[in-house]
Amino acid sequence: MSSTNLLFVAIGAVSLLLGIGVLVAAIRGAPGTDPKSTAMLIAGMMVTAFGLLMAGFAIAYSTGGPSDLNAEAAR
């Protein structure tokens, strides 16, 4: 894994943890009645999903090999 991929995994992990923290704080509030808690709930879900996608794609990019889409056409 290159240093750039490690950076993306680290950013993803930090975003994931921050998103989960915001989700916990929002759930402790009143998400249906308090607009601030509702906004924090939505933002927490978005940041958590961003962190998962960032780390997941960085790991998949580092472990996957190159794709040759024209390999079947050459046969």
PAGUTI-794625 format. One record per residue: residue number from 1; residue in three letters; y, z, x of N, C-alpha, C in turn. Coordinates in Angstrom, 3 decimals. Each point is the difference from the previous one (the first is absolute). Example, Ala and Ser with C-alpha at 12.3 -4.5 7.8 and 13.67 -1.06 7.14 Angstrom:
// residues 2
+-----+-----+----------+----------+----------+----------+----------+----------+----------+----------+----------+
|   n | res |      n.y |      n.z |      n.x |     ca.y |     ca.z |     ca.x |      c.y |      c.z |      c.x |
+-----+-----+----------+----------+----------+----------+----------+----------+----------+----------+----------+
|   1 | ALA |   -5.690 |    7.800 |   13.190 |    1.190 |    0.000 |   -0.890 |    1.200 |    0.000 |    0.900 |
|   2 | SER |    1.050 |   -0.720 |   -0.350 |    1.190 |    0.060 |    0.820 |    1.090 |    0.730 |   -0.770 |
+-----+-----+----------+----------+----------+----------+----------+----------+----------+----------+----------+
END
This chain:
// residues 75
+-----+-----+----------+----------+----------+----------+----------+----------+----------+----------+----------+
|   n | res |      n.y |      n.z |      n.x |     ca.y |     ca.z |     ca.x |      c.y |      c.z |      c.x |
+-----+-----+----------+----------+----------+----------+----------+----------+----------+----------+----------+
|   1 | MET |   -1.171 |    0.000 |    0.845 |    1.171 |    0.000 |   -0.845 |    1.233 |    0.000 |    0.889 |
|   2 | SER |    0.914 |   -0.890 |   -0.277 |    1.200 |   -0.090 |    0.824 |    1.009 |    1.067 |   -0.408 |
|   3 | SER |    1.036 |    0.117 |    0.794 |    1.003 |    1.033 |   -0.276 |    0.761 |   -0.286 |   -1.293 |
|   4 | THR |    0.174 |   -1.276 |   -0.343 |    0.685 |   -0.330 |   -1.245 |   -0.839 |    0.426 |   -1.200 |
|   5 | ASN |   -1.302 |   -0.244 |    0.078 |   -0.867 |    0.429 |   -1.098 |   -0.013 |    1.514 |   -0.136 |
|   6 | LEU |   -0.014 |    0.700 |    1.130 |    0.051 |    1.463 |   -0.065 |    1.304 |    0.482 |   -0.632 |
|   7 | LEU |    1.078 |   -0.699 |    0.289 |    1.285 |    0.351 |   -0.608 |   -0.052 |   -0.186 |   -1.511 |
|   8 | PHE |   -0.586 |   -1.108 |   -0.454 |   -0.107 |   -0.244 |   -1.439 |   -0.911 |    1.029 |   -0.677 |
|   9 | VAL |   -1.087 |    0.376 |    0.659 |   -0.881 |    1.026 |   -0.558 |    0.733 |    1.340 |   -0.066 |
|  10 | ALA |    0.775 |    0.323 |    1.026 |    0.754 |    1.257 |    0.003 |    1.058 |    0.010 |   -1.097 |
|  11 | ILE |    0.707 |   -1.103 |   -0.166 |    1.001 |   -0.083 |   -1.070 |   -0.676 |    0.127 |   -1.360 |
|  12 | GLY |   -1.144 |   -0.641 |   -0.151 |   -0.738 |    0.097 |   -1.252 |   -0.469 |    1.415 |   -0.290 |
|  13 | ALA |   -0.490 |    0.689 |    1.030 |   -0.479 |    1.371 |   -0.197 |    1.149 |    0.937 |   -0.362 |
|  14 | VAL |    1.130 |   -0.156 |    0.662 |    1.161 |    0.842 |   -0.308 |    0.496 |   -0.283 |   -1.415 |
|  15 | SER |    0.048 |   -1.271 |   -0.382 |    0.425 |   -0.350 |   -1.355 |   -0.964 |    0.557 |   -1.039 |
|  16 | LEU |   -1.279 |   -0.051 |    0.311 |   -1.001 |    0.541 |   -0.913 |    0.194 |    1.500 |   -0.205 |
|  17 | LEU |    0.200 |    0.726 |    1.076 |    0.186 |    1.448 |   -0.110 |    1.301 |    0.356 |   -0.716 |
|  18 | LEU |    1.067 |   -0.725 |    0.301 |    1.271 |    0.251 |   -0.694 |   -0.112 |   -0.309 |   -1.489 |
|  19 | GLY |   -0.680 |   -1.078 |   -0.328 |   -0.185 |   -0.364 |   -1.399 |   -0.795 |    1.036 |   -0.761 |
|  20 | ILE |   -1.048 |    0.531 |    0.630 |   -0.790 |    1.040 |   -0.654 |    0.839 |    1.268 |   -0.182 |
|  21 | GLY |    0.831 |    0.311 |    0.987 |    0.889 |    1.156 |   -0.128 |    0.987 |   -0.152 |   -1.143 |
|  22 | VAL |    0.561 |   -1.190 |   -0.147 |    0.931 |   -0.255 |   -1.102 |   -0.733 |    0.055 |   -1.335 |
|  23 | LEU |   -1.233 |   -0.504 |   -0.032 |   -0.782 |    0.079 |   -1.235 |   -0.272 |    1.438 |   -0.404 |
|  24 | VAL |   -0.355 |    0.831 |    0.956 |   -0.269 |    1.407 |   -0.312 |    1.270 |    0.679 |   -0.508 |
|  25 | ALA |    1.128 |   -0.276 |    0.632 |    1.265 |    0.591 |   -0.444 |    0.373 |   -0.486 |   -1.399 |
|  26 | ALA |   -0.295 |   -1.260 |   -0.287 |    0.338 |   -0.541 |   -1.322 |   -0.901 |    0.570 |   -1.076 |
|  27 | ILE |   -1.268 |    0.189 |    0.313 |   -0.930 |    0.534 |   -0.994 |    0.312 |    1.462 |   -0.309 |
|  28 | ARG |    0.523 |    0.731 |    0.969 |    0.390 |    1.397 |   -0.250 |    1.200 |    0.096 |   -0.924 |
|  29 | GLY |    0.805 |   -1.053 |   -0.042 |    1.123 |   -0.037 |   -0.946 |   -0.521 |   -0.386 |   -1.376 |
|  30 | ALA |    0.859 |   -0.533 |   -0.816 |   -0.385 |   -0.449 |   -1.336 |    0.194 |   -1.505 |   -0.084 |
|  31 | PRO |   -1.016 |   -0.790 |    0.398 |    0.184 |   -1.443 |    0.093 |    0.341 |   -0.699 |   -1.312 |
|  32 | GLY |   -0.358 |    0.568 |   -1.140 |    0.299 |   -0.669 |   -1.260 |    1.373 |    0.325 |   -0.546 |
|  33 | THR |    0.543 |    1.131 |    0.390 |    1.255 |    0.446 |   -0.599 |    1.171 |   -0.050 |    0.975 |
|  34 | ASP |   -0.255 |    0.204 |    1.269 |    1.062 |    0.003 |    1.003 |    0.069 |   -1.375 |    0.675 |
|  35 | PRO |    1.146 |   -0.686 |   -0.086 |    0.093 |   -1.332 |    0.609 |   -0.201 |    0.017 |    1.522 |
|  36 | LYS |    0.417 |    1.082 |    0.648 |   -0.170 |    0.084 |    1.454 |   -1.479 |    0.051 |    0.368 |
|  37 | SER |   -0.781 |    0.773 |   -0.722 |   -1.430 |    0.094 |    0.277 |   -0.708 |   -1.318 |   -0.302 |
|  38 | THR |    0.442 |   -0.684 |   -1.034 |   -0.595 |   -1.294 |   -0.329 |    0.291 |   -1.017 |    1.096 |
|  39 | ALA |    1.228 |   -0.019 |    0.492 |    0.350 |   -0.916 |    1.084 |   -0.753 |    0.345 |    1.284 |
|  40 | MET |   -0.160 |    1.290 |    0.267 |   -0.754 |    0.403 |    1.186 |   -1.475 |   -0.373 |   -0.131 |
|  41 | LEU |   -0.549 |    0.064 |   -1.201 |   -1.384 |   -0.389 |   -0.225 |   -0.195 |   -1.492 |    0.284 |
|  42 | ILE |    0.897 |   -0.818 |   -0.492 |   -0.082 |   -1.442 |    0.235 |    0.185 |   -0.311 |    1.476 |
|  43 | ALA |    0.996 |    0.616 |    0.623 |    0.253 |   -0.252 |    1.427 |   -1.167 |    0.476 |    0.860 |
|  44 | GLY |   -0.586 |    1.130 |   -0.349 |   -1.146 |    0.497 |    0.754 |   -1.184 |   -0.939 |   -0.071 |
|  45 | MET |   -0.249 |   -0.559 |   -1.177 |   -1.100 |   -0.954 |   -0.131 |    0.269 |   -1.267 |    0.806 |
|  46 | MET |    1.244 |   -0.452 |    0.002 |    0.334 |   -1.215 |    0.745 |   -0.119 |    0.214 |    1.504 |
|  47 | VAL |    0.471 |    1.132 |    0.503 |   -0.078 |    0.284 |    1.440 |   -1.444 |    0.210 |    0.427 |
|  48 | THR |   -0.798 |    0.653 |   -0.842 |   -1.410 |    0.198 |    0.310 |   -0.736 |   -1.334 |    0.072 |
|  49 | ALA |    0.251 |   -0.876 |   -0.955 |   -0.633 |   -1.319 |    0.011 |    0.445 |   -0.809 |    1.215 |
|  50 | PHE |    1.270 |    0.090 |    0.361 |    0.494 |   -0.693 |    1.190 |   -0.718 |    0.482 |    1.252 |
|  51 | GLY |   -0.166 |    1.306 |    0.128 |   -0.686 |    0.551 |    1.169 |   -1.446 |   -0.437 |    0.077 |
|  52 | LEU |   -0.692 |    0.005 |   -1.130 |   -1.389 |   -0.454 |   -0.017 |   -0.119 |   -1.469 |    0.383 |
|  53 | LEU |    0.873 |   -0.830 |   -0.559 |   -0.048 |   -1.426 |    0.310 |    0.353 |   -0.276 |    1.452 |
|  54 | MET |    1.021 |    0.669 |    0.503 |    0.423 |   -0.219 |    1.385 |   -1.113 |    0.362 |    0.970 |
|  55 | ALA |   -0.575 |    1.165 |   -0.151 |   -1.070 |    0.433 |    0.900 |   -1.257 |   -0.837 |   -0.199 |
|  56 | GLY |   -0.332 |   -0.300 |   -1.238 |   -1.208 |   -0.776 |   -0.274 |    0.055 |   -1.406 |    0.566 |
|  57 | PHE |    1.113 |   -0.682 |   -0.174 |    0.118 |   -1.354 |    0.533 |    0.055 |    0.001 |    1.523 |
|  58 | ALA |    0.602 |    1.010 |    0.597 |    0.032 |    0.075 |    1.461 |   -1.404 |    0.211 |    0.562 |
|  59 | ILE |   -0.782 |    0.847 |   -0.639 |   -1.374 |    0.229 |    0.448 |   -0.848 |   -1.250 |   -0.224 |
|  60 | ALA |    0.150 |   -0.645 |   -1.151 |   -0.765 |   -1.216 |   -0.276 |    0.370 |   -1.122 |    0.966 |
|  61 | TYR |    1.272 |   -0.107 |    0.354 |    0.427 |   -1.032 |    0.940 |   -0.596 |    0.231 |    1.384 |
|  62 | SER |   -0.095 |    1.249 |    0.415 |   -0.511 |    0.285 |    1.336 |   -1.515 |   -0.139 |    0.085 |
|  63 | THR |   -0.708 |    0.211 |   -1.105 |   -1.455 |   -0.083 |    0.050 |   -0.546 |   -1.364 |   -0.380 |
|  64 | GLY |    0.761 |   -0.796 |   -0.706 |   -0.476 |   -1.313 |   -0.434 |    0.197 |   -1.050 |    1.075 |
|  65 | GLY |   -0.890 |   -0.959 |   -0.006 |    0.106 |   -1.099 |    0.949 |    0.840 |   -1.130 |   -0.574 |
|  66 | PRO |    0.260 |   -1.004 |    0.817 |    0.780 |   -1.130 |   -0.493 |   -0.809 |   -0.830 |   -1.000 |
|  67 | SER |    0.661 |   -0.547 |   -0.976 |   -0.655 |   -0.826 |   -1.016 |    0.235 |   -1.461 |    0.313 |
|  68 | ASP |   -1.080 |   -0.760 |    0.032 |    0.112 |   -1.433 |    0.201 |   -0.339 |   -0.676 |   -1.317 |
|  69 | LEU |    1.019 |   -0.376 |   -0.732 |   -0.208 |   -0.574 |   -1.314 |   -0.531 |   -1.425 |    0.065 |
|  70 | ASN |    0.117 |   -0.668 |    1.125 |   -0.446 |   -1.385 |    0.123 |   -1.393 |   -0.107 |    0.600 |
|  71 | ALA |   -0.700 |    1.101 |    0.187 |   -1.322 |   -0.032 |    0.634 |   -1.011 |   -0.726 |   -0.877 |
|  72 | GLU |    0.061 |    0.167 |   -1.315 |   -0.949 |   -0.666 |   -0.891 |    0.305 |   -1.484 |   -0.134 |
|  73 | ALA |    1.253 |   -0.387 |    0.081 |    0.364 |   -1.401 |   -0.138 |   -0.445 |   -0.825 |    1.204 |
|  74 | ALA |   -0.151 |    0.617 |    1.139 |   -0.385 |   -0.716 |    1.217 |   -1.496 |   -0.314 |    0.016 |
|  75 | ARG |   -0.797 |    0.633 |   -0.819 |   -1.452 |   -0.241 |    0.003 |   -0.406 |   -1.233 |   -0.702 |
+-----+-----+----------+----------+----------+----------+----------+----------+----------+----------+----------+
END
